[in-house]
Amino acid sequence: MKNAISIRNVEALHLYESGKLDEIQILLLFGGLIESGLINQINPSYRETANELIKAGFLNFDGSLTQKCYEKQ
């Protein structure tokens, strides 16, 4: 099934909710959710977080990391 949420994504979201992901892992998680289109199929609060990451300049609209992410490292 195309764009179905995987066990891996569920586990990553659980780790995110538990505060166990670092900043880069969070950006990669949300970038992957945006890129796959899953961001529109899960809880709207995740979409809001993704939008905030885009507005803050950490993610592009396609889910890719911006230059700002690399500068932060």
C-alpha positions in Angstrom: 0.0 0.0 0.0 1.5 3.3 -1.1 2.1 5.9 1.6 1.0 3.5 4.4 2.5 4.3 7.7 5.1 1.7 8.6 6.1 0.2 11.9 9.3 2.1 11.6 7.5 5.4 11.4 5.2 4.5 14.3 8.3 3.7 16.4 10.0 7.0 15.3 6.9 8.9 16.3 6.8 7.2 19.6 10.4 8.1 20.2 9.7 11.7 19.2 6.7 11.8 21.6 8.9 10.4 24.4 11.6 13.0 23.8 14.2 10.5 22.8 15.2 11.9 19.4 17.8 14.6 18.9 17.3 17.6 16.7 18.6 16.0 13.5 16.5 12.9 14.0 13.4 15.0 14.5 14.2 16.9 11.3 14.8 13.6 9.4 11.5 12.2 10.8 9.4 15.1 9.8 11.2 15.5 6.4 10.5 11.9 5.6 6.8 12.3 6.6 6.5 15.3 4.3 8.4 13.7 1.5 6.2 10.5 1.6 2.9 12.5 2.0 2.2 10.7 5.2 2.2 14.0 7.1 -1.3 14.6 5.6 -2.6 11.2 6.8 -1.7 11.3 10.5 -2.6 13.5 13.5 -2.8 17.2 12.5 -0.5 18.2 15.3 2.4 16.6 13.4 1.5 18.6 10.3 1.5 21.7 12.5 5.0 20.8 13.8 6.2 20.2 10.2 4.8 23.6 9.2 6.7 25.2 12.0 9.9 23.5 11.0 9.4 24.8 7.5 8.6 28.3 8.7 11.7 28.3 10.9 13.8 27.4 7.9 14.9 23.9 8.8 12.9 22.0 6.2 11.9 22.7 2.6 8.4 22.2 1.4 9.5 18.9 -0.2 10.8 17.6 3.2 14.5 18.1 2.4 16.8 19.6 5.0 17.8 23.2 4.4 21.2 24.7 4.6 20.3 26.1 8.0 20.3 22.5 9.4 23.9 21.9 8.2 25.1 25.2 9.6 23.6 24.3 13.0 25.8 21.2 13.3 
